[in-house]
Amino acid sequence: MINAVIFFLHIIFALIIFTKKWQDESLGSAFQNLLLIVVLFSVGWPISTMLVKIFVEPEGFGLYFDRDAIVLSLLTFGEYFFYRGYYRKEFTTEVDKGK
């Protein structure tokens, strides 16, 4: 269940970025940003899997938080901080710019 929520959040985020870039810049820029999100997710997943395999058994911490859910949670946590800096201007409002 946790895995499905994480995948859903990634799809929603990719659609939001794609739409914002398409409206603000161009269709080519939208596809480039979509490709960036896909590549970072597909490269980050095996890297975080290698790290978590060292410390966590396949059973994880319970029925719903197995090793795969831990890996995806770790990946999402890391991506959050990266995208927070990378897409800062897309999510900054006029009120935030005045601060």
N, C-alpha and C positions, 0 to 999 in steps of 0.2 A: 504494500500500500504506500509506503514511504517512497519507494522507487517511482511509482506512478505519479505521485505529487511532484517529485523533483523533475521528472520529464515534462510534466505539464507546465511547471513554472519556466523551464527553459524554452518551451515552445511559445508561450505567451510573451516572454521577454524578447525572443527573436522576432516575433511578429510586430511588437511595439517598435523596436529599433528599425526594422525594415520599413515600416510605415512612416516613421519620423524622418528617416534619411531620404526616402522617396519624395516626401512632400517638401522637405527643406533643401535638398541638393539635387539628386538625380536618381534614375532607376539603376544606373551602373554603380553608384555609391551605395545604394541600398543592398544590392547583391554582394558587393565587396564586404560590407559589414555583416551580412548574413553568413557569408563564407568564413569570416573571422570567428564568429560565434561557434560555428560548426567545427572548425579546425581546433579551436581551443578546448572545446568539450571532448572531441574525439582523441586529442593528444593528452589532455589532462586526466582522462579516465584511466588509461593504463598506468600512467605515472603514479597516480594516487593509489591504484590497486597494488602496485609493487610495494609502496610504503606501508600500507595497512596490512598486507599479508605477513609482514614481519612480526606484527604485534598482536593481531587478532585472529582467532580461530574462525573457520567457516560458519560456525553457528552464531557468532557474534554475541550480542547481549540479549537475545530473546527472539521470539517468533517474528516480530515485525522489524527488528533492527539487527539484521544479520550483517555479514561482512560487506555485501554489495550495497546495502543501504548506508553503511558507515562510509564506504568509499564515495558514493554519490553525495552524501552530506558534506564530506570534507572537500570534495571538488566544488560544490556549490558555494561553500563558505569562501574558498579561495577566489572563485570567479566573482563573487559579490564585491570583494574589495578591489579587484582589478577593474571590473566594469564601472564601479563607482567613481574611479579616477578617470577612466578612459572616456566615459560618456557623461562627464560632469555637466557640460554645457547643454546637453539635450534635456536634462531634468532640472535645470536651474530656472526658477521663475524670476520675474522682474523684482519681486520683493527680496529674494535672496541676493540679487545682484547689488542691491543698495547697501547691504551689510558690510 
